[in-house]
Amino acid sequence: MSKTPIIILNYKTYVESTGKNAVQLSKYVQEASEESGINMAIAPQAVDLYPIINEVDIPVYSQHMDAITPGGHTGSTLPEAIKETGVTGTLINHSEQRLTIADIDAVVEKTKDLELTSVLCTNNVKTSAAAASFNPDYIAIEPPELIGTGIPVSQANPEIVENTVNEIHKINKEINVLCGAGISTGEDMKAALELGSQGVLLASGIIKADDQKQALLDLVSLI
Ligand code: G3P
């Protein structure tokens, strides 16, 4: 299990975090992590996993894996293939890549078989409590309406973070809680930790910044 607090930078499919830009960004994240001493991980697109893992030593997560077994599933992402890239773990059920309950169960179980760290994403307190019953390593609460807005969940909806932490820990105290959506500044990050989360899952505030490395250093400047 990774050291907390943790920052996971989700590369999504932004041009600034795709292909060669993804490799360069990963080097910036590694530098920012080394300079700040804060654990920073990344979640690039599946096609960029191999080149990035060859270049950096920080934890790398997949953005997704499908609930499939080897065989006839053209166009899908096989968990065993993701594992073979050398990733630390995977995001599951991101709001831009939702799964059914049965598939969430199957994928979380698969991460346990493959010894991968699971980061299960949720959208509200109720789904977070339900997600805790799958016993993932992390639950990341992200209200979809705030994603990509620059309006930080830790300030716009602090109750959702606090209540999520409380409900999850009633079920399993071992699960680390992350929060995300609109997080970009040191204030946002500090507020997220004060609400009881162990870190943040974020994207646009760093990826679209003019100076991505400086944006990461600013993010952790108050913790
Ligand atoms: O997974 C991170 C996420 O959905 C939040 O996105 O751009 O609001 O930081 P963003």
Residues whose N, C-alpha, C, O or C-beta is under 5 A from the ligand:
A	BS01	G3P	N10 L146 I147 G148 T149 G180 A181 G182 I183 L201 L202 A203 S204 G205
